Amino acid sequence: MCTVAKPRKVHTDGIQFLALRYIDPVLADYVGEQVTIRYDPRDITEIRVYLRQPDGTDDTFLCRAICPELSGETIGLKEITAARNALNGHGSAAAPEVDDVLAVRAVMYTPKVHSTPDKLDKEISLLCDRLGRTVDLMLQTGRGNGDSPPPGTSSTGAELLIVDEADRLKTAGLEQLRDHHDRTGIGVILIGMPGIEKRLARYSRVGFIHHYKPLSADEQAHVLDRKWPHLGLGVSDDFATTEAIAAITRITSGNFRLVTRLVDQIERVLEINQLTTVTKEVVEAARENLIIGVM
């Protein structure tokens, strides 16, 4: 799991993060203490809380704090970011936690291998509705009202639908996506394996087809810096960092999917060995745990 770390302070009502409140009974004994929170950008319904040590030693795990307002949901940072940007349009200053996050009002959907057109439409509609309710929740929170609007009453919603593994869809599934687009006006991006463009040739409304090439070394560094800033793998003159980026580029050949898998393993190696710096040796150790070779 890829997590991001942020410093926070424990208040009497819990921990404040992204204009949301996170609570756990354990936190009652640490009111006023400085802590480090770690969260998964793909699901911020809960955070992991660590007590920060004044002597600089490793943080101590305290608890998993949950957000009551988001309980029972699976909501990602991009959804909250979209809501915060909507709030900013009403005169509020941007939150420092999301300044560098590309905010898009979009939902990501991966169809199952045997998804029926009816199930496809229901699942996509649910995701769009959930995003809309999240946006409304953030707007209401900003006005001092933390109540979530009931399902189906969202005034804002998704403007873009990104479908991964789109090559899994049969003709009926693609037709269902076209129908959903016609009914809602939502933009659609299909991501799939090479060859999917031949199946889409029959649809005149397809705007363009883009073939993703392997990332260059500079692009690799940029992606690592933006997606995993806590690893410190951005463009740098530091020799160890340059070596680590070169190793990642060599191992993955610029394949972003492999980069994601490799970084997950790098984080595990760092955590297990209580390290803070990514080096070439750390990258090589992470590679040994993956079913990939030197390409």
DOBAFI-965571 format. One line per field, with one value per residue (C-alpha): x negated, y, z negated; residue in one letter; residue number from 1. Coordinates in Angstrom, 3 decimals, always signed. Each point is the difference from the previous one (the first is absolute). Layout:
X	c(X:...) $
Y	c(Y:...) $
Z	c(Z:...) $
r	c(A:...) $
k	c(NUM:...) $
***
This chain:
X	c(+0.000:-1.389:+0.424:-0.765:-1.217:+1.143:-0.697:+3.045:+1.027:+2.568:+2.897:+2.783:+2.315:-2.579:-2.323:+0.896:-1.003:+1.397:+2.770:+1.074:-0.164:-1.609:+0.619:-0.986:+0.281:-3.797:-0.478:+1.607:-3.296:-2.027:+1.864:-2.503:-2.646:-1.671:+0.617:-0.676:+2.909:-0.310:+2.791:+0.712:+0.978:+2.372:+2.045:-0.083:+2.863:-2.629:-3.537:-2.807:-1.310:-3.578:-1.400:-2.898:-3.103:-1.870:-3.378:+0.537:+0.348:+2.626:+3.605:+2.168:+3.238:+3.046:+3.200:+2.091:+2.272:+3.203:+2.017:+3.649:+1.256:-1.524:+0.723:+1.110:-1.320:-3.175:-1.036:-3.295:-2.070:+0.878:+3.706:-0.644:-2.329:+2.762:+2.338:-2.564:-0.555:+3.744:-0.133:-2.898:+2.210:+2.247:-2.787:-2.019:-3.798:-1.509:-1.004:-3.781:+0.489:+1.450:-1.859:-2.117:+2.714:+1.524:+3.705:+2.457:+3.638:-0.418:+0.723:-2.140:+1.717:-1.420:+2.558:-0.031:-0.703:+3.637:+1.772:+3.455:+1.143:+2.612:-2.516:-2.471:+2.483:+1.031:-3.601:-1.005:+3.113:-0.778:-3.566:+1.159:+2.684:-2.502:-2.362:+2.828:+1.024:-3.633:-0.195:+3.243:-1.273:-3.143:+2.012:+2.308:-2.915:-1.523:+3.241:+0.052:+2.468:-1.522:+3.123:-0.296:+2.782:+2.127:-0.858:+1.317:+0.159:-3.517:-0.186:-3.495:-1.472:-2.627:-1.062:-2.378:+0.168:-3.298:+0.439:-3.086:-0.355:+2.531:-1.052:+1.998:+3.225:+2.001:+1.927:+3.082:-2.119:-1.431:+3.519:+1.051:-2.832:+1.078:+3.569:-1.181:-1.966:+3.029:+2.264:-2.362:-2.406:-2.945:-3.352:-1.445:-3.602:-0.638:-3.316:-0.898:-2.583:-1.288:+2.637:+2.982:-0.119:+1.156:+3.155:+0.691:-0.375:+3.769:+0.772:-0.200:+0.258:-3.408:-2.057:-3.517:-2.145:-3.293:-2.677:-2.005:-3.719:-2.417:-0.965:-3.342:-2.413:+1.148:+3.669:-0.662:-1.517:+2.919:+2.582:-1.815:-0.197:+3.690:+1.531:-2.306:-1.497:-0.703:-2.625:-2.138:-0.572:+0.476:-2.585:-3.089:-3.768:-0.386:-1.964:+1.949:+3.334:-1.237:-1.214:+3.334:+1.995:-2.308:+0.542:+3.790:-0.117:-2.202:+2.141:+3.364:-1.057:+2.293:+3.111:+2.217:+1.868:-3.297:-1.145:+3.066:-0.597:-3.692:+0.630:+2.430:-2.810:-2.498:+2.265:+0.207:-3.799:-0.379:+2.559:-1.353:-3.610:+0.888:-1.670:+0.834:-2.048:+0.606:-3.296:-0.948:-0.360:+3.542:+1.345:-1.832:+1.317:+3.532:-0.468:-0.871:+3.518:+1.655:+0.456:-1.822:-3.506:-2.465:+1.484) $
Y	c(+0.000:+3.414:+2.494:+3.689:+1.470:+3.306:+1.639:+0.761:+0.885:-1.897:+2.223:-0.719:-0.889:-2.124:+0.740:+2.506:-0.880:+1.295:+1.793:-3.362:-1.362:-3.355:-1.667:-3.043:-0.656:-0.358:+3.655:+1.191:-0.677:+2.036:+3.323:+2.753:-2.432:+0.308:-3.054:-1.227:-1.264:-2.301:-0.424:-1.781:+2.594:-2.581:-0.285:+2.701:-1.320:-0.918:+1.071:-1.689:+2.056:-0.106:+1.809:+2.251:-0.511:+3.187:-1.741:-0.764:-3.758:-1.989:+1.020:-2.300:-1.321:+1.078:-0.895:+0.111:+3.036:+0.158:+2.874:-0.375:+2.090:-2.445:-3.206:-2.820:+1.702:-0.399:+3.500:+1.025:+3.152:+1.125:+0.003:+2.118:+2.233:+0.611:+0.945:+2.341:+1.696:+0.553:+1.506:+2.234:+1.410:+1.326:+2.177:-2.318:-0.274:-3.220:-2.545:-0.606:-3.797:+0.037:+2.924:-2.332:-2.506:+0.062:+0.329:-1.490:-0.834:-3.528:-3.589:-3.024:-3.275:-3.447:-2.457:-3.597:-2.643:-1.117:+3.330:+0.189:+3.267:+0.505:-0.512:+2.240:+2.860:-0.413:-0.067:+3.064:+1.903:-0.867:+1.316:+3.240:+0.491:-0.676:+2.621:+2.495:-0.606:+0.397:+3.383:+1.082:-1.235:+2.116:+3.060:-0.432:-0.596:+3.254:+1.786:-1.594:-2.791:-3.483:-1.956:-2.084:+0.495:-3.057:-2.219:+1.254:+3.660:+1.052:+3.335:-0.663:-3.091:-1.610:+1.685:-2.736:-3.800:-1.897:-3.698:-2.141:-3.495:+1.071:-2.890:-2.230:+1.532:-1.818:+1.862:+0.227:+1.560:+2.608:+0.781:+0.470:+2.486:+1.873:+0.111:+1.275:+2.743:+0.981:+0.185:+1.862:+1.883:-1.306:-0.210:-3.495:-1.205:-3.668:-1.558:-3.400:-2.213:+0.584:-1.120:+1.593:+2.800:-2.489:-0.740:+3.715:+0.748:-0.408:+2.899:+3.309:+1.988:-1.208:+3.193:-1.391:-3.009:+0.389:-2.664:+0.364:-0.417:-1.022:+2.817:+1.685:+0.487:+3.620:-0.989:-2.812:+2.435:+2.392:-2.728:-1.307:+3.518:+0.762:-3.354:-1.005:+3.290:-1.492:-2.292:+2.940:-1.408:+3.200:+1.557:+0.426:+0.433:-2.444:-3.029:-2.575:+1.362:+0.081:-3.591:-1.125:+1.632:-1.572:-3.421:+0.454:+1.076:-2.953:-2.562:+1.261:+1.261:+2.970:-2.186:+1.941:-3.077:-1.634:+3.250:-0.051:-3.596:+0.631:+3.087:-2.000:-2.463:+2.823:+1.366:-3.446:-0.343:+3.440:-0.808:-3.467:+1.198:+3.318:+2.020:+3.508:+0.352:-1.793:-1.253:-2.278:-2.874:+0.585:-0.029:-3.244:-1.602:+1.028:-1.451:-3.402:-0.251:+0.616:-2.336:+2.325:-0.062:+2.466:+1.221) $
Z	c(+0.000:+0.997:-2.857:-0.481:-3.311:-1.515:-3.408:-2.138:-3.569:-2.075:-1.141:-2.465:+2.890:+1.842:+2.925:+2.708:+3.575:+3.307:-1.939:-1.407:-3.543:-0.847:-3.360:-2.060:-3.775:-0.245:+0.994:-3.267:-1.803:+2.513:+0.193:+0.787:+1.280:+3.398:+2.178:+3.505:+2.050:+2.990:+2.515:+3.257:+2.668:+1.506:-3.213:-2.677:-2.110:-2.590:-0.930:-1.923:-2.909:-1.335:-3.053:+1.017:-2.124:-1.049:+0.226:+3.670:-0.451:+1.873:-0.552:-2.155:+1.457:-2.018:+1.842:+3.144:-0.218:+2.045:+1.402:-1.170:+2.941:+2.480:-1.927:+2.278:+3.128:+2.066:+0.977:+1.564:-0.314:+3.528:-0.875:-3.082:+2.032:+2.536:-2.823:-1.560:+3.356:+0.262:-3.489:+1.031:+2.724:-2.780:-1.412:-2.240:+0.252:+1.330:-2.607:-0.130:+0.036:+3.524:+1.616:+2.115:+0.837:+3.450:-0.799:+2.480:-0.633:+1.294:-0.972:+0.770:+0.873:+0.735:+1.400:-1.127:+2.609:+0.189:-0.671:+1.578:+1.625:-2.730:-2.809:+1.822:+0.118:-3.653:-1.269:+2.018:-1.094:-3.635:+0.315:+1.613:-2.640:-2.787:+1.401:+0.247:-3.604:-1.085:+1.724:-1.667:-3.363:+0.300:+1.047:-2.965:-2.354:+1.165:-0.902:-3.431:+0.802:-0.143:+0.953:+3.134:+2.566:+0.680:+2.995:+3.286:-1.035:+0.990:+1.803:+1.314:+1.574:+2.168:+3.208:+1.123:-0.068:+0.336:+0.817:-0.578:+1.519:+2.628:+2.227:-2.377:+1.300:+2.628:+2.676:-2.246:-2.758:+2.370:+1.179:-3.623:-0.518:+3.127:-1.306:-3.404:+1.743:+2.097:-3.082:-2.329:+2.256:-2.039:+1.752:+0.397:+0.169:+0.783:-1.037:+1.387:+1.592:+3.560:+2.486:-1.713:+2.569:+2.660:-1.993:-0.384:+3.710:+0.505:-2.355:+1.862:-3.249:-1.253:-0.155:+0.189:-0.882:-1.840:-0.311:-3.219:+0.512:-2.780:-2.356:+0.592:-2.918:-0.491:+0.222:-2.452:-2.511:+0.461:-0.574:-3.064:-1.425:+0.582:-0.910:-2.873:-1.297:-3.450:+1.552:+1.138:+3.493:+1.989:+2.314:-2.166:+0.190:-2.885:+1.221:-2.048:+1.275:+3.606:-0.353:-1.459:+2.818:+2.586:-1.582:+0.033:+3.657:+0.946:-1.833:+1.259:+3.452:-0.616:-0.408:-2.419:-1.207:-0.970:-1.603:-2.245:-1.027:-0.602:-2.145:-2.143:-0.669:-0.621:-2.729:-1.600:+0.046:-1.601:-2.703:-0.812:-0.213:-1.674:+2.746:+1.175:+3.201:+3.286:+1.430:+2.869:-2.491:-1.302:+3.565:+0.794:-3.197:+0.993:+3.493:-1.406:-1.431:+3.365:+2.944:+2.381:+1.351:+1.391:+3.295) $
r	c(M:C:T:V:A:K:P:R:K:V:H:T:D:G:I:Q:F:L:A:L:R:Y:I:D:P:V:L:A:D:Y:V:G:E:Q:V:T:I:R:Y:D:P:R:D:I:T:E:I:R:V:Y:L:R:Q:P:D:G:T:D:D:T:F:L:C:R:A:I:C:P:E:L:S:G:E:T:I:G:L:K:E:I:T:A:A:R:N:A:L:N:G:H:G:S:A:A:A:P:E:V:D:D:V:L:A:V:R:A:V:M:Y:T:P:K:V:H:S:T:P:D:K:L:D:K:E:I:S:L:L:C:D:R:L:G:R:T:V:D:L:M:L:Q:T:G:R:G:N:G:D:S:P:P:P:G:T:S:S:T:G:A:E:L:L:I:V:D:E:A:D:R:L:K:T:A:G:L:E:Q:L:R:D:H:H:D:R:T:G:I:G:V:I:L:I:G:M:P:G:I:E:K:R:L:A:R:Y:S:R:V:G:F:I:H:H:Y:K:P:L:S:A:D:E:Q:A:H:V:L:D:R:K:W:P:H:L:G:L:G:V:S:D:D:F:A:T:T:E:A:I:A:A:I:T:R:I:T:S:G:N:F:R:L:V:T:R:L:V:D:Q:I:E:R:V:L:E:I:N:Q:L:T:T:V:T:K:E:V:V:E:A:A:R:E:N:L:I:I:G:V:M) $
k	c(1:2:3:4:5:6:7:8:9:10:11:12:13:14:15:16:17:18:19:20:21:22:23:24:25:26:27:28:29:30:31:32:33:34:35:36:37:38:39:40:41:42:43:44:45:46:47:48:49:50:51:52:53:54:55:56:57:58:59:60:61:62:63:64:65:66:67:68:69:70:71:72:73:74:75:76:77:78:79:80:81:82:83:84:85:86:87:88:89:90:91:92:93:94:95:96:97:98:99:100:101:102:103:104:105:106:107:108:109:110:111:112:113:114:115:116:117:118:119:120:121:122:123:124:125:126:127:128:129:130:131:132:133:134:135:136:137:138:139:140:141:142:143:144:145:146:147:148:149:150:151:152:153:154:155:156:157:158:159:160:161:162:163:164:165:166:167:168:169:170:171:172:173:174:175:176:177:178:179:180:181:182:183:184:185:186:187:188:189:190:191:192:193:194:195:196:197:198:199:200:201:202:203:204:205:206:207:208:209:210:211:212:213:214:215:216:217:218:219:220:221:222:223:224:225:226:227:228:229:230:231:232:233:234:235:236:237:238:239:240:241:242:243:244:245:246:247:248:249:250:251:252:253:254:255:256:257:258:259:260:261:262:263:264:265:266:267:268:269:270:271:272:273:274:275:276:277:278:279:280:281:282:283:284:285:286:287:288:289:290:291:292:293:294:295) $
***
